[in-house]
Amino acid sequence: MSTEHTATTPSVITPITTRFLRGHLDVERTAHGLLPHRLPARARRQIPDAQLAVAEAQPSGVRLVLRTRATTVELVTLPTKRVYQGYPPPADGVYELLVDGRLAARACVPGGNVRTVVDMVTQASELREGPAGTARFTGLPAHDKDVEIWLPHTEITELIELRTDAPVEAAPDSGRRVWLHHGSSISHGSNASRPTGTWPALAAARGQVELLNLGFSGSALLDPFTARAMRDTPADLISLKVGINIVNADVMRRRAFGPAVHGFLDTVREGHPATPLLVVSPVLCPVQEDTPGPLGPDLEGGALRFKAMGDPADVAAGRLTLNVIRDELARIVAQRSADDPHLHYLDGRELYGEDDHAEFPLPDGIHPDPAGHRRIGENFARLVFADGGPFAATAG
């Protein structure tokens, strides 16, 4: 695989349109091409901070899906890399190409724009513009096949054009159920090394469903505009993984949290009154199990880790911890499920608990590594998609 333009560039050039895209809610026409968004324009106009504005434009779970006989595929894009001043830049984002559902190749696009965050608190940043590049995949089988290209899950990606050595067409609908998921940075894919290696992508593959991932780093905050986006999005299965960002951003007290959860669920139910809806509490995160936020950086030891800055004594006055969040979510779901038989609850520690933490500790204190993502995805598929789970396939 190469990511550089060469003299053997395929001759069939196909403009990228929405007919090739899945896993997005909206697109924006830019000066360069097509920019996928994971929140609709109405919601984006209400975003209050740079953190979510960046996160929703990072295409976690977004992929191009096409049918072709091509043996060489080139995807021309303009990536925007995000770096933090004073820290090493992250590796280039990974593009993964699947043939008939199986991973066949990977590529990167070096260069592109670089947005440097100069203040981690305010998210103030500076943009340095750079050139577009090409992810090149060669040696693909010459027969008719369905091809998926998964975009880098933490790298804003403007799609410019598709170059192939045979014509392409949009792949037909898979007929699979659509799983709409909302969560925090772990759902977004933080610390996963590749787009199909995030836990939602792994679980979706095992559950044989089409993923629509609204995991937003730092931004699963029960925002009403996110609830409305979910309400208005067609889906066969819905999950909401909530709690960790509420605690580590220290944005609510217990009094406000319960009604906010009810309001979010009420809004989603307006558009999906009988869809299986799963509420998932936070996975194990030792630094915030019993210590309130806010979360802050811990630079001891030379590597970036995170620590909770609150006082456990304040829990009695309404400050939130992960254990408080779990108690509240379990109570709310139990109360609502009396009238809503399609509403379910899952304790996040069943996805990643003490035994998992002992085997796959959190490198920075809050995010799993690639092996941890795999464990969470496997556990979710086993508990949720398998027979007897809330998202089990219907008979026939």
C-alpha positions as CSV (number, residue, x, y, z in Angstrom):
1,M,0.0,0.0,0.0
2,S,1.1,3.5,-0.7
3,T,-0.3,6.9,0.2
4,E,1.5,8.8,-2.6
5,H,0.2,9.8,-6.0
6,T,2.0,7.9,-8.8
7,A,2.1,7.8,-12.6
8,T,-0.2,4.7,-12.5
9,T,-3.2,6.6,-11.1
10,P,-6.3,4.8,-12.3
11,S,-8.3,6.5,-15.0
12,V,-11.8,6.3,-13.7
13,I,-12.5,9.3,-11.6
14,T,-15.7,9.4,-9.6
15,P,-16.9,12.5,-7.6
16,I,-17.9,11.5,-4.1
17,T,-21.6,12.0,-3.3
18,T,-23.8,11.0,-0.4
19,R,-24.9,7.9,-2.3
20,F,-21.5,6.3,-1.4
21,L,-21.6,7.4,2.3
22,R,-22.9,5.6,5.4
23,G,-22.5,6.3,9.1
24,H,-23.1,10.1,8.8
25,L,-26.1,12.3,9.5
26,D,-25.2,15.3,7.3
27,V,-22.6,16.5,4.8
28,E,-21.1,19.9,4.1
29,R,-19.8,21.1,0.8
30,T,-16.4,22.8,1.3
31,A,-14.0,24.5,-1.0
32,H,-12.2,21.1,-1.4
33,G,-15.0,18.5,-1.4
34,L,-17.5,16.8,0.8
35,L,-17.2,16.9,4.6
36,P,-19.2,14.3,6.6
37,H,-20.9,15.3,9.8
38,R,-22.3,13.2,12.6
39,L,-24.7,15.8,13.7
40,P,-27.2,17.7,11.5
41,A,-26.8,21.4,10.7
42,R,-29.6,22.4,13.1
43,A,-27.8,20.7,15.9
44,R,-24.4,22.1,14.9
45,R,-25.7,25.6,15.1
46,Q,-26.4,25.0,18.8
47,I,-23.0,23.5,19.7
48,P,-21.5,25.6,22.5
49,D,-17.9,24.7,22.4
50,A,-15.0,23.7,20.1
51,Q,-14.7,20.3,21.7
52,L,-18.0,19.0,20.3
53,A,-17.6,21.0,17.1
54,V,-14.4,19.0,16.3
55,A,-15.6,15.7,17.7
56,E,-18.8,15.5,15.5
57,A,-16.8,16.3,12.4
58,Q,-14.4,13.5,13.1
59,P,-15.8,10.6,11.1
60,S,-15.9,7.8,13.6
61,G,-17.9,5.0,12.0
62,V,-18.3,6.9,8.7
63,R,-17.4,4.8,5.6
64,L,-17.7,4.8,1.8
65,V,-19.5,1.8,0.5
66,L,-19.3,0.9,-3.2
67,R,-19.5,-2.0,-5.6
68,T,-16.8,-2.5,-8.2
69,R,-14.4,-4.8,-10.0
70,A,-11.5,-2.4,-9.4
71,T,-8.2,-3.8,-8.3
72,T,-6.8,-0.4,-7.4
73,V,-8.7,2.2,-5.5
74,E,-7.4,5.7,-4.6
75,L,-9.3,8.0,-2.2
76,V,-8.2,11.7,-2.4
77,T,-8.8,13.6,0.8
78,L,-7.8,16.6,2.8
79,P,-7.3,15.6,6.4
80,T,-7.2,17.9,9.4
81,K,-4.9,16.6,12.1
82,R,-5.4,17.7,15.7
83,V,-2.3,18.2,17.9
84,Y,-1.8,19.6,21.4
85,Q,0.9,22.1,21.9
86,G,3.8,20.6,24.0
87,Y,2.8,17.0,23.2
88,P,4.1,14.7,20.4
89,P,1.8,14.7,17.4
90,P,-0.4,11.6,17.0
91,A,0.2,9.1,14.3
92,D,-1.5,9.7,10.9
93,G,-5.1,8.5,10.8
94,V,-5.8,5.1,9.4
95,Y,-8.0,4.3,6.4
96,E,-9.2,0.7,6.3
97,L,-10.6,-1.0,3.2
98,L,-12.8,-4.0,3.5
99,V,-13.8,-6.4,0.7
100,D,-17.1,-8.1,1.2
101,G,-16.8,-7.4,5.0
102,R,-13.3,-8.6,5.5
103,L,-10.3,-6.3,6.1
104,A,-8.1,-6.2,3.0
105,A,-5.8,-3.2,3.3
106,R,-4.9,-0.1,5.3
107,A,-3.4,3.2,4.2
108,C,-2.7,6.7,5.6
109,V,-2.7,10.2,4.2
110,P,0.2,12.3,5.5
111,G,0.2,16.0,5.5
112,G,-3.0,18.0,5.3
113,N,-4.1,20.7,7.7
114,V,-2.8,20.8,11.2
115,R,-4.9,22.3,14.0
116,T,-2.8,22.9,17.1
117,V,-4.7,23.3,20.4
118,V,-2.8,25.9,22.5
119,D,-5.0,25.8,25.5
120,M,-6.5,22.5,26.7
121,V,-9.1,24.3,28.9
122,T,-10.5,26.8,26.4
123,Q,-9.7,24.6,23.3
124,A,-8.2,27.7,21.6
125,S,-6.3,26.5,18.5
126,E,-4.3,27.6,15.5
127,L,-4.8,26.2,12.0
128,R,-1.9,25.6,9.6
129,E,-3.2,24.7,6.1
130,G,-1.6,21.9,4.1
131,P,-2.1,19.9,0.9
132,A,-4.6,17.1,0.1
133,G,-3.3,13.6,-0.2
134,T,-4.2,10.1,-1.5
135,A,-4.9,6.8,0.3
136,R,-4.0,4.1,-2.2
137,F,-5.1,0.5,-2.1
138,T,-3.8,-2.0,-4.7
139,G,-4.0,-5.7,-5.4
140,L,-7.7,-6.1,-4.7
141,P,-9.6,-9.1,-6.2
142,A,-10.8,-8.5,-9.8
143,H,-14.3,-9.8,-9.3
144,D,-17.5,-7.8,-8.5
145,K,-17.3,-7.0,-4.8
146,D,-18.6,-4.7,-2.1
147,V,-15.9,-2.3,-0.9
148,E,-16.0,-0.3,2.3
149,I,-13.4,2.4,3.1
150,W,-13.6,3.4,6.8
151,L,-12.3,6.9,7.5
152,P,-9.9,7.8,10.3
153,H,-12.1,7.9,13.4
154,T,-10.3,10.9,15.0
155,E,-9.2,12.9,11.9
156,I,-11.5,15.4,10.2
157,T,-11.6,14.2,6.6
158,E,-12.8,16.2,3.5
159,L,-13.5,13.8,0.7
160,I,-12.4,15.0,-2.7
161,E,-12.6,12.2,-5.3
162,L,-12.4,8.5,-5.9
163,R,-10.0,7.1,-8.5
164,T,-10.3,3.5,-9.7
165,D,-9.2,1.2,-12.6
166,A,-12.8,0.1,-13.1
167,P,-16.2,1.8,-12.8
168,V,-17.9,2.0,-9.4
169,E,-21.5,2.2,-8.3
170,A,-23.1,2.6,-4.9
171,A,-23.5,-0.6,-3.1
172,P,-27.1,-1.7,-2.5
173,D,-28.6,-1.5,1.0
174,S,-27.3,-4.3,3.1
175,G,-30.7,-5.0,4.7
176,R,-29.1,-5.1,8.1
177,R,-30.6,-3.4,11.1
178,V,-29.3,0.1,11.9
179,W,-27.8,0.6,15.3
180,L,-27.7,4.2,16.5
181,H,-25.4,4.7,19.4
182,H,-24.4,7.8,21.5
183,G,-21.6,7.9,23.9
184,S,-18.4,9.6,25.0
185,S,-14.7,9.4,24.0
186,I,-14.5,5.7,24.5
187,S,-17.5,5.2,22.1
188,H,-15.8,7.7,19.7
189,G,-12.7,5.5,19.7
190,S,-10.1,7.3,21.8
191,N,-6.9,5.2,22.0
192,A,-8.2,2.7,19.4
193,S,-5.6,2.4,16.7
194,R,-7.9,2.0,13.7
195,P,-11.5,2.9,12.7
196,T,-12.8,-0.7,12.7
197,G,-11.1,-1.3,16.0
198,T,-13.3,1.0,18.1
199,W,-15.5,-1.0,20.4
200,P,-18.8,0.1,18.6
201,A,-17.4,-1.0,15.2
202,L,-16.2,-4.3,16.6
203,A,-19.6,-4.9,18.3
204,A,-21.5,-3.9,15.1
205,A,-19.5,-6.4,13.1
206,R,-20.2,-9.2,15.5
207,G,-23.9,-8.2,15.7
208,Q,-24.2,-7.9,11.9
209,V,-25.7,-4.5,12.1
210,E,-25.1,-1.1,10.3
211,L,-23.4,1.2,12.8
212,L,-24.3,4.9,13.1
213,N,-21.9,6.1,15.8
214,L,-22.7,9.3,17.7
215,G,-19.8,8.9,20.1
216,F,-18.4,12.3,20.8
217,S,-15.1,12.8,22.8
218,G,-15.8,14.8,25.9
219,S,-19.3,15.6,24.8
220,A,-21.9,13.0,25.9
221,L,-23.5,15.6,28.1
222,L,-27.2,14.9,27.5
223,D,-27.4,17.8,25.1
224,P,-31.0,18.3,23.9
225,F,-29.9,18.9,20.3
226,T,-28.2,15.4,20.3
227,A,-31.4,13.9,21.6
228,R,-33.4,15.6,18.8
229,A,-30.9,14.3,16.2
230,M,-31.4,10.8,17.5
231,R,-35.2,11.3,17.6
232,D,-35.2,12.2,13.9
233,T,-32.8,9.5,12.7
234,P,-34.2,6.2,11.4
235,A,-32.9,3.3,13.5
236,D,-33.8,-0.2,14.5
237,L,-31.7,-0.3,17.7
238,I,-30.7,2.6,19.9
239,S,-28.2,2.8,22.8
240,L,-27.1,5.6,25.1
241,K,-23.9,5.3,27.0
242,V,-23.9,8.2,29.5
243,G,-22.2,9.4,32.6
244,I,-18.5,9.7,32.4
245,N,-18.5,13.1,30.7
246,I,-21.1,14.4,33.1
247,V,-18.7,13.6,36.0
248,N,-15.4,14.5,34.5
249,A,-16.7,17.9,33.2
250,D,-18.5,18.5,36.5
251,V,-21.5,20.0,34.7
252,M,-24.4,18.7,36.8
253,R,-25.4,17.9,40.3
254,R,-27.6,14.9,41.2
255,R,-30.8,17.1,41.3
256,A,-30.3,18.1,37.6
257,F,-29.0,14.8,36.3
258,G,-32.1,12.7,36.8
259,P,-34.5,15.1,35.0
260,A,-31.9,15.6,32.2
261,V,-31.8,11.8,31.6
262,H,-35.6,11.7,31.6
263,G,-35.8,14.6,29.1
264,F,-33.3,13.0,26.8
265,L,-35.1,9.7,26.8
266,D,-38.5,11.4,26.4
267,T,-37.1,13.2,23.3
268,V,-35.7,10.0,21.7
269,R,-38.9,8.2,22.4
270,E,-40.9,10.8,20.5
271,G,-39.4,9.5,17.3
272,H,-38.8,5.9,18.4
273,P,-41.7,4.9,20.7
274,A,-41.1,1.1,20.6
275,T,-37.5,0.7,19.3
276,P,-35.3,-1.3,21.6
277,L,-33.4,1.3,23.6
278,L,-30.5,0.4,25.9
279,V,-29.1,2.7,28.6
280,V,-25.5,1.9,29.4
281,S,-23.8,3.2,32.5
282,P,-20.0,4.0,32.6
283,V,-17.4,1.3,32.4
284,L,-15.0,1.0,35.3
285,C,-12.7,4.1,35.6
286,P,-11.0,3.9,39.0
287,V,-10.1,7.6,39.2
288,Q,-13.7,8.7,39.2
289,E,-15.6,5.8,40.8
290,D,-16.0,7.7,44.1
291,T,-14.3,11.0,43.4
292,P,-16.2,13.8,41.7
293,G,-14.8,15.9,38.8
294,P,-13.6,18.0,37.3
295,L,-11.0,15.9,35.5
296,G,-7.5,17.4,35.2
297,P,-4.2,16.4,33.6
298,D,-1.6,14.5,35.7
299,L,1.8,15.0,34.2
300,E,3.8,13.1,36.8
301,G,5.9,10.4,35.3
302,G,6.3,12.3,32.0
303,A,3.2,10.8,30.3
304,L,-0.2,12.4,30.1
305,R,-2.7,10.9,32.5
306,F,-5.8,12.2,34.1
307,K,-7.0,12.6,37.7
308,A,-10.2,13.6,39.4
309,M,-9.9,17.0,41.1
310,G,-13.1,16.9,43.3
311,D,-13.6,16.1,46.9
312,P,-15.5,12.8,47.8
313,A,-17.0,14.6,50.8
314,D,-19.1,16.7,48.4
315,V,-21.1,13.7,47.2
316,A,-23.5,14.1,50.1
317,A,-24.2,17.6,48.7
318,G,-25.1,16.3,45.3
319,R,-21.7,16.1,43.4
320,L,-21.7,13.2,41.0
321,T,-19.4,10.2,40.8
322,L,-19.6,7.2,38.5
323,N,-21.2,5.1,41.3
324,V,-23.8,7.8,41.9
325,I,-24.4,7.9,38.1
326,R,-24.9,4.1,37.9
327,D,-27.4,4.2,40.8
328,E,-29.4,7.0,39.2
329,L,-29.5,5.4,35.8
330,A,-30.5,2.0,37.2
331,R,-33.3,3.7,39.2
332,I,-34.5,5.7,36.2
333,V,-34.6,2.8,33.8
334,A,-36.4,0.6,36.4
335,Q,-39.0,3.3,36.9
336,R,-39.6,3.9,33.2
337,S,-39.5,0.3,32.1
338,A,-42.7,-0.4,33.9
339,D,-44.4,1.5,31.1
340,D,-41.7,0.9,28.4
341,P,-41.0,-2.8,27.9
342,H,-38.5,-2.0,25.2
343,L,-36.2,0.0,27.5
344,H,-33.2,-1.8,29.0
345,Y,-30.3,-1.1,31.3
346,L,-26.7,-2.4,31.3
347,D,-24.1,-1.7,33.9
348,G,-21.0,-0.6,32.1
349,R,-18.8,-2.6,34.4
350,E,-20.1,-5.7,32.6
351,L,-18.4,-4.4,29.5
352,Y,-15.2,-3.4,31.3
353,G,-14.9,-4.1,35.0
354,E,-12.2,-4.9,37.6
355,D,-11.0,-8.2,36.0
356,D,-10.8,-6.4,32.6
357,H,-8.9,-3.5,34.1
358,A,-6.4,-5.9,35.7
359,E,-5.8,-7.5,32.3
360,F,-6.0,-4.3,30.2
361,P,-5.3,-1.2,32.4
362,L,-6.3,2.2,31.1
363,P,-3.0,3.8,29.8
364,D,-4.0,7.4,30.6
365,G,-6.4,6.6,33.5
366,I,-9.6,7.0,31.5
367,H,-9.4,5.4,28.0
368,P,-8.8,1.8,27.1
369,D,-6.1,0.7,24.7
370,P,-6.8,-1.3,21.5
371,A,-7.1,-4.5,23.4
372,G,-9.5,-2.9,25.9
373,H,-11.7,-1.7,23.0
374,R,-11.7,-5.3,21.7
375,R,-12.8,-6.6,25.1
376,I,-15.6,-4.0,25.4
377,G,-16.8,-4.8,21.9
378,E,-16.8,-8.6,22.5
379,N,-18.6,-8.2,25.8
380,F,-21.2,-5.8,24.2
381,A,-21.9,-8.3,21.4
382,R,-22.2,-11.2,23.9
383,L,-24.5,-9.4,26.3
384,V,-26.6,-7.3,23.9
385,F,-26.7,-8.8,20.4
386,A,-26.6,-12.5,21.3
387,D,-29.7,-14.6,21.9
388,G,-31.5,-13.3,25.0
389,G,-29.9,-9.9,24.7
390,P,-31.9,-6.7,24.2
391,F,-30.7,-6.4,20.6
392,A,-31.0,-10.1,19.7
393,A,-32.2,-10.7,16.1
394,T,-35.8,-11.5,15.8
395,A,-36.8,-15.0,14.8
396,G,-36.5,-15.6,11.0
